[in-house]
C-alpha cells in the first residue's frame, strides 16, 4: 500500500497521485508554475549529497532540453512554411485593400455602431461598479448582477403598473428581526427572477398553504384568494423558520428560492461583503452614479454633434476613395520603413563604437574596505515617504550613470591596519558629448524621414482632392507630390523635423539626468525629473500634431513652414470640435481596421498552412501571420488616417474660401453646397 498525495496538492484520482518512493518535489523558482523532482531526505542520507545533486540536475536538464527542442521545432516549422508565409503576406495586402473598399460603404454603420458601443460601455461600466459595491461575500459577480437586474426590473415594472392603474402600492416593509414574517408586500419574483406559484396550487411543498398558515398573508388582501406572493409562512412552535421571505418557484430544478422586497436593490449581507472596507464600498457606490452621469453627458454630446459626426463619416469615405484610386501611395510608408531600418542599423554601428569608449579614469582605481562603501546603500522608504532616512548613500563605484560594478580582489590592500579588498570595475559603455551629437543627428534624421512621408501623402491627397471629377483616377498625384516636395519644400521639412528632434532630445536628456540622480540616491530630484519628462512628452505630442497639420497647410498653400504652422494652429482653434470628432472617430476606425486585417490574415493563414503543410503545427506560423497582419494594418491605417486629416483641411479650405464645383468628392458635395455664396474653383488653394 502506497500513500497518495493529498487532494490539495494533486487534484486527480488517487492512483495517479502516488509519488515514487524516495522522491519529493520543489518549484523551479519561487512562485513558478512548474516544479521538478528532488530526492527525499532519507535517500540523500543513503547515497550522499553529491550523488543526490547530480540526480536532481537531471530534471532541470531535461526541462531545459525540452524548451530548447520546442524552440527549435518552432523555428523549423517557420522555415518549412516560408512559402505559406509569402502567400499570406500578399493576401494580407489584399485584405487591407478589401477593407478600404468595404469601409467606403460601411463606414457610417461602423461609426454609429461604435458610438452605440461607447454608450453601452458607460452603462455597463456603471452597473459593474454598482454591483461590485454591494457584492456579498461568497457570491459571484454575475449572480449579484442578476439579482440587481431583477430587482431593478421588478421595481420599475411595479411602479409603472401602479401608476397606470391608479392603485396604491402595498407596503414593502420587512422586519429583519422577525425574519420577514410580517412582510405583506406585492413581490412575486425571486432574487434570480423566477416567478412564484400560488401557495394553494403548488405541489412541491403542499404543507405551505393558506389553511395551515392563515396569518402569514398567503391570500390576496383584496380578493381573499390565495396568491403567488413572496412570504415567510410561520406558526408559533414550527421547528423550521426561514431567514427571510421566499416562495415556491415554477422551476422544477429549484423548488423554492428567497425573495427581496420590491425596491430593495442592494440587500444587507449578513455574512459580510466581498469588499470588506465600508469606505471603499461607498466610493464604488457613488462612482457608479458618476459613470452613469458621464454616459448621459456623452449621449447629449452625441446628439449635439450629429452634424460633425456625419461630416467625419463623409471624410472617411473620401479617404477610402483616395486610397482605392491611388494604391501606389502605400509605397511611401514602405520606402520610409526601409530607409528608417537602414539608417538605424548604420547609426547603431557607429553609436556602438562611441559608447564603448570608456575612459580609463571613469571609475576610481583604489581599494575599499566594505562592499557598501564601494557600491553604496539604498533607502528603505516607500515611494510616498521622504526624509534623510529615505536617501541612500552613493558608492564610490556607482555614483555616476552608467554605473560601474564592484568586485573583490584576492590581493587586498592593508592601510592603517584596515584590510581593503573591494575594487571598482568600469561599465561596458558610457554616454559623452560625442554620443549626444550622434544621438541628436539620429533623432533629426528619423523625424525628417517621418515628415517626408507625411508631406508627400498630404500633397498627393490635396492634389487629388482638387482635380476635376473625370481626372481623379487618371493623374498620378503621388509622383507629383514627390516632385514638388523635393523641389520646393525640403527646407520646411528639415526645419519642422529639427524642432521635433530638439524636443525629443531634451526629453531624453531629462531621462539621462534622472538616471544620474538615481545613481546619487536623490529621490526628490528623480521624482521631479519624472514630472518634467511627462510635461515634455505632452508638449512633444502637441508639436508633432501641429507639425503634421503644418505640412498639410504647406501642401495646400505652398507657403513656408512658419507661416503654415501659424495657419494650422489657428485653423485647429477655429475648428477644434471638428478636429476632436475626427480624432475620436479615427481611433474607432483604426481599431476596427487593425482587428479586421489581423484576424483575416491569421484565419486565412491557418487554413492555408493546414492545406499546404498538414504535418506542421500551425502555432508558430499563425504568430508570424499575426505580426504580418499588424504591420500591414499599421501601414494601411496610418496612410488612411493622414488622408482623412488632409481631406478635412481641404474641405475647410473650400468652406472658408467659398469654393464649389465638380472637383469636390460626392461624399462631401452636400456639406460644401450648404455653404452660401460659393464661387468657382479658380480661387482654389495652390495644391
VOROZA-946732 format. One line per field, with one value per residue (C-alpha): residue in one letter; x negated, y, z. Coordinates in steps of 0.1 Angstrom, whole numbers. Layout:
% VOROZA-946732
residuo (a/...);
east (X/...);
north (Y/...);
up (Z/...);
END
This chain:
% VOROZA-946732
residuo (x/x/x/x/x/x/x/x/x/x/x/x/x/x/x/x/x/x/x/x/x/x/x/x/x/x/x/x/x/x/x/x/x/x/x/x/x/x/x/x/x/x/x/x/x/x/x/x/x/x/x/x/x/x/x/x/x/x/x/x/x/x/x/x/x/x/x/x/x/x/x/x/x/x/x/x/x/x/x/x/x/x/x/x/x/x/x/x/x/x/x/x/x/x/x/x/x/x/x/x/x/x/x/x/x/x/x/x/x/x/x/x/x/x/x/x/x/x/x/x/x/x/x/x/x/x/x/x/x/x/x/x/x/x/x/x/x/x/x/x/x/x/x/x/x/x/x/x/x/x/x/x/x/x/x/x/x/x/x/x/x/x/x/x/x/x/x/x/x/x/x/x/x/x/x/x/x/x/x/x/x/x/x/x/x/x/x/x/x/x/x/x/x/x/x/x/x/x/x/x/x/x/x/x/x/x/x/x/x/x/x/x/x/x/x/x/x/x/x/x/x/x/x/x/x/x/x/x/x/x/x/x/x/x/x/x/x/x/x/x/x/x/x/x/x/x/x/x/x/x/x/x/x/x/x/x/x/x/x/x/x/x/x/x/x/x/x/x/x/x/x/x/x/x/x/x/x/x/x/x/x/x/x/x/x/x/x/x/x/x/x/x/x/x/x/x/x/x/x/x/x/x/x/x/x/x/x/x/x/x/x/x/x/x/x/x/x/x/x/x/x/x/x/x/x/x/x/x/x/x/x/x/x/x/x/x/x/x/x/x/x/x/x/x/x/x/x/x/x/x/x/x/x/x/x/x/x/x/x/x/x/x/x/x/x/x/x/x/x/x/x/x/x/x/x/x/x/x/x/x/x/x/x/x/x/x/x/x/x/x/x/x/x/x/x/x/x/x/x/x/x/x/x/x/x/x/x/x/x/x/x/x/x/x/x/x/x/x/x/x/x/x/x/x/x/x/x/x/x/x/x/x/x/x/x/x/x/x/x/x/x/x/x/x/x/x/x/x/x/x/x/x/x/x/x/x/x/x/x/x/x/x/x/x/x/x/x/x/x/x/x/x/x/x/x/x/x/x/x/x/x/x/x/x/x/x/x/x/x/x/x/x/x/x/x/x/x/x/x/x/x/x/x/x/x/x/x/x/x/x/x/x/x/x/x/x/x/x/x/x/x/x/x/x/x/x/x/x/x/x/x/x/x/x/x/x/x/x/x/x/x/x/x/x/x/x/x/x/x/x/x/x/x/x/x/x/x/x/x/x/x/x/x/x/x/x/x/x/x/x/x/x/x/x/x/x/x/x/x/x/x/x/x/x/x/x/x/x/x/x/x/x/x/x/x/x/x/x/x/x/x/x/x/x/x/x/x/x/x/x/x/x/x/x/x/x/x/x/x/x/x/x/x/x/x/x/x/x/x/x/x/x/x/x/x/x/x/x/x/x/x/x/x/x/x/x/x/x/x/x/x/x/x/x/x/x/x/x/x/x/x/x/x/x/x/x/x/x/x/x/x/x/x/x/x/x/x/x/x/x/x/x/x/x/x/x/x);
east (0/-13/-4/11/5/34/60/49/16/27/63/66/75/57/39/24/11/-12/-48/-78/-93/-122/-110/-100/-90/-102/-94/-119/-118/-98/-62/-68/-40/-63/-82/-109/-117/-143/-155/-140/-159/-162/-177/-201/-214/-219/-236/-253/-248/-269/-250/-217/-227/-237/-204/-183/-201/-187/-152/-164/-185/-155/-132/-158/-164/-126/-124/-153/-138/-104/-120/-140/-107/-91/-119/-118/-80/-85/-113/-91/-62/-81/-61/-29/-43/-49/-14/2/-18/-4/31/27/22/53/72/61/74/106/111/108/133/158/151/162/197/199/181/213/226/192/191/226/222/190/208/235/209/194/228/232/197/208/239/223/193/215/236/205/192/226/229/194/202/229/215/219/191/191/215/203/203/227/250/251/255/285/301/296/310/341/347/345/368/394/393/397/425/444/441/454/482/493/491/512/539/540/538/518/489/489/462/429/419/400/387/354/357/389/372/398/428/446/440/472/458/465/433/439/404/374/339/330/361/381/419/437/465/498/494/526/519/483/475/437/443/481/479/474/509/534/552/521/508/538/520/490/506/507/541/547/559/585/599/592/579/546/519/483/467/433/438/423/450/445/466/456/439/427/393/381/382/366/343/363/392/394/417/422/409/421/387/387/350/353/384/380/359/356/370/363/390/398/375/346/317/288/298/278/252/255/223/202/193/167/152/149/139/170/153/143/178/192/166/177/213/211/186/213/236/207/201/238/239/209/228/258/234/219/253/261/228/235/269/254/226/246/237/200/202/218/190/164/181/180/143/135/153/133/101/111/119/85/66/86/78/42/29/-7/-6/-11/-46/-55/-54/-71/-100/-101/-104/-132/-151/-145/-157/-188/-196/-190/-213/-241/-237/-238/-271/-286/-270/-283/-318/-312/-296/-322/-350/-350/-378/-403/-396/-358/-359/-384/-413/-416/-406/-376/-371/-334/-310/-287/-314/-321/-286/-265/-233/-196/-169/-141/-112/-81/-76/-55/-78/-106/-133/-170/-164/-149/-180/-206/-244/-260/-290/-324/-319/-283/-280/-276/-255/-262/-273/-303/-304/-321/-345/-365/-403/-422/-452/-439/-455/-462/-462/-463/-456/-424/-421/-406/-396/-368/-375/-356/-351/-342/-308/-307/-295/-293/-275/-296/-293/-302/-273/-250/-258/-253/-221/-207/-215/-197/-166/-167/-170/-142/-119/-129/-121/-86/-80/-88/-62/-36/-41/-42/-10/6/-5/10/43/47/38/63/90/89/87/118/140/131/93/92/84/60/35/6/8/-18/-47/-35/-37/-72/-85/-70/-83/-119/-120/-104/-99/-129/-139/-104/-106/-141/-131/-100/-118/-146/-121/-107/-143/-151/-121/-128/-164/-155/-132/-159/-184/-160/-160/-198/-197/-171/-195/-223/-200/-193/-230/-233/-204/-185/-148/-134/-152/-143/-106/-109/-126/-99/-73/-94/-96/-59/-53/-78/-62/-28/-45/-62/-28/-14/-44/-41/-4/-10/-38/-17/10/-16/-28/8/10/-22/-6/25/10/-27/-39/-70/-69/-65/-36/-20/-24/-8/21/25/26/54/72/73/85/114/124/115/147/143/107/117/145/122/96/121/138/105/94/125/119/83/92/117/91/65/89/103/69/51/80/84/47/44/76/67/31/43/63/35/10/33/38/2/-16/8/-21/-32/-18/-1/-10/-43/-32/0/-20/-41/-9/4/-27/-24/12/3/-24/0/28/3/-7/29/45/16/19/57/56/34/57/87/69/58/93/106/83/92/129/123/104/134/157/137/129/164/153/176/175/174/140/155/159/195/194/187/208/238/217/200/231/248/224/238/221/199/176/158/126/104/96/88/56/23/24);
north (0/34/68/92/129/150/163/200/191/165/171/138/102/86/61/90/108/82/96/74/62/85/114/149/179/215/247/256/292/308/313/294/274/244/221/194/165/161/131/126/132/95/88/117/102/69/79/111/148/147/118/134/168/150/131/162/181/155/170/206/194/175/205/229/204/202/240/242/214/232/265/246/229/264/277/246/250/285/275/247/271/300/296/299/330/347/338/350/383/390/381/404/434/423/422/457/469/449/465/500/491/477/507/531/517/507/534/550/518/512/546/546/511/522/552/529/506/536/544/508/509/537/519/485/502/520/488/467/492/494/456/454/478/455/421/397/375/342/354/356/389/375/361/395/413/391/398/436/435/415/439/470/455/444/477/496/474/476/514/517/493/511/545/532/516/543/516/524/500/479/485/467/469/439/435/417/407/388/371/388/370/404/411/418/434/426/408/378/372/355/370/353/364/332/335/323/298/303/289/268/254/244/208/209/219/213/219/256/269/294/268/257/293/316/345/346/367/339/352/385/411/424/392/368/342/325/344/339/365/361/354/336/313/307/294/296/263/255/237/254/292/307/337/359/359/332/314/281/286/274/258/221/221/249/242/273/305/336/370/406/433/455/485/468/468/460/439/438/410/391/372/402/417/407/442/444/481/503/534/515/502/538/551/524/531/568/562/542/572/594/570/569/608/608/585/608/637/616/610/647/654/629/644/679/667/646/670/668/630/629/651/628/598/616/624/588/578/603/589/554/565/582/551/530/554/558/525/534/559/529/526/558/543/511/531/551/519/506/539/541/505/510/543/528/499/522/545/516/505/540/545/512/524/557/543/516/542/541/565/548/574/568/547/551/527/524/498/499/481/472/464/492/518/507/500/523/517/522/538/515/540/538/559/585/588/614/623/619/583/576/586/560/566/566/543/552/528/537/575/582/566/543/528/505/473/460/431/416/413/384/407/431/463/470/506/518/484/481/455/467/442/457/475/491/477/502/498/484/517/555/585/615/646/627/603/632/648/615/608/642/635/602/619/645/620/599/630/641/606/607/642/634/607/629/658/636/619/653/666/636/638/676/674/646/664/695/676/676/646/629/632/619/583/593/618/603/626/607/613/649/653/637/661/692/683/676/707/733/722/702/732/733/696/699/728/711/679/699/713/678/665/692/685/648/653/675/647/621/645/647/609/610/634/611/582/603/614/577/570/598/584/616/605/640/650/617/623/660/649/623/650/672/643/638/675/674/643/661/691/668/653/687/697/666/672/708/698/673/698/724/700/697/735/735/711/732/767/762/786/781/761/790/806/771/762/795/789/753/765/790/765/740/766/776/740/724/703/690/680/664/645/633/622/603/585/580/559/538/532/523/497/482/481/465/439/430/429/409/385/379/373/348/329/326/317/289/273/277/261/232/227/231/216/193/178/211/226/259/277/294/302/318/340/352/358/379/400/405/414/440/456/457/472/498/507/510/527/552/563/563/585/611/611/618/647/662/658/677/706/706/707/736/754/750/762/793/803/796/771/747/726/691/686/681/644/632/623/660/677/682/697/722/732/740/769/802/823/796/806/786/766/794/806/771/767/761/723);
up (0/-10/4/-22/-21/-6/-29/-23/-40/-65/-76/-96/-89/-60/-82/-102/-71/-57/-57/-65/-32/-22/-44/-33/-55/-55/-75/-102/-88/-61/-72/-105/-121/-128/-105/-107/-85/-59/-38/-4/28/36/1/4/36/19/-13/-2/-12/-43/-59/-50/-66/-97/-99/-92/-121/-145/-141/-148/-177/-192/-189/-204/-232/-238/-240/-264/-285/-286/-298/-324/-336/-339/-360/-381/-386/-398/-422/-437/-442/-457/-489/-470/-452/-486/-498/-466/-468/-502/-491/-461/-485/-504/-472/-465/-499/-494/-460/-475/-503/-478/-454/-481/-480/-443/-425/-414/-399/-382/-367/-354/-341/-323/-308/-295/-280/-261/-247/-236/-221/-198/-188/-182/-165/-140/-135/-128/-102/-86/-84/-70/-42/-29/-37/-7/5/-13/-41/-77/-96/-122/-95/-78/-111/-120/-86/-90/-126/-114/-86/-108/-135/-109/-91/-124/-137/-104/-104/-139/-133/-101/-118/-148/-127/-100/-73/-42/-38/-7/19/13/50/63/99/98/135/126/96/73/88/88/51/32/0/-36/-46/-70/-82/-66/-65/-97/-115/-113/-110/-78/-77/-60/-25/-25/-60/-58/-52/-44/-8/-2/36/29/21/35/55/75/77/79/95/71/43/17/4/-15/9/-16/-31/-3/-27/-24/-44/-55/-31/-15/21/51/64/101/130/166/175/140/140/108/101/71/75/50/26/-1/-24/-43/-79/-112/-119/-113/-106/-79/-58/-37/-36/-14/-24/-18/-11/-42/-42/-24/-49/-26/4/35/36/69/62/52/18/-8/-3/35/37/40/26/-5/-10/-6/-31/-56/-50/-57/-86/-104/-105/-117/-146/-155/-154/-178/-200/-201/-209/-236/-251/-251/-268/-295/-301/-303/-326/-351/-379/-372/-369/-403/-417/-402/-418/-452/-448/-440/-472/-492/-478/-487/-522/-525/-514/-538/-566/-557/-543/-551/-522/-499/-513/-495/-459/-472/-486/-454/-433/-455/-452/-415/-409/-430/-412/-377/-385/-397/-367/-343/-357/-352/-318/-306/-312/-295/-263/-259/-255/-217/-203/-180/-153/-153/-121/-92/-90/-52/-27/-3/30/26/-2/10/7/-29/-41/-18/1/-8/13/26/24/3/-28/-10/20/22/46/52/62/28/9/3/1/-33/-36/-49/-79/-86/-81/-119/-146/-164/-131/-127/-107/-76/-74/-46/-52/-37/-34/-7/4/40/51/88/100/78/50/18/-8/-28/-61/-89/-124/-152/-171/-206/-221/-214/-228/-236/-258/-290/-284/-276/-310/-328/-310/-319/-356/-352/-339/-365/-394/-380/-377/-412/-426/-409/-420/-456/-457/-442/-465/-496/-487/-479/-513/-530/-512/-517/-554/-559/-539/-562/-595/-617/-613/-646/-639/-603/-614/-643/-628/-608/-578/-558/-582/-585/-547/-545/-573/-556/-522/-533/-555/-532/-496/-483/-461/-445/-438/-423/-401/-388/-381/-364/-339/-331/-327/-302/-281/-282/-273/-243/-231/-234/-217/-187/-187/-185/-156/-139/-141/-127/-98/-92/-90/-65/-44/-48/-47/-47/-79/-95/-90/-101/-134/-140/-138/-162/-186/-186/-193/-222/-236/-237/-253/-278/-288/-294/-315/-337/-342/-351/-375/-393/-398/-409/-436/-448/-450/-470/-494/-497/-500/-508/-480/-458/-425/-401/-420/-424/-387/-377/-402/-389/-353/-358/-382/-353/-329/-352/-359/-326/-324/-359/-353/-320/-336/-364/-339/-318/-347/-363/-333/-336/-374/-367/-341/-365/-392/-371/-359/-393/-412/-384/-379/-416/-421/-392/-401/-438/-429/-406/-433/-459/-435/-428/-466/-477/-447/-428/-408/-394/-362/-371/-338/-348/-384/-371/-347/-377/-397/-369/-369/-407/-403/-377/-399/-429/-408/-394/-430/-443/-413/-409/-445/-442/-411/-428/-458/-436/-419/-452/-466/-436/-443/-479/-470/-446/-473/-497/-469/-459/-494/-507/-533/-552/-584/-598/-583/-548/-540/-540/-503/-494/-521/-498/-470/-493/-512/-479/-476/-490/-517/-532/-560/-587/-584/-598/-563/-550/-529/-546/-542);
END
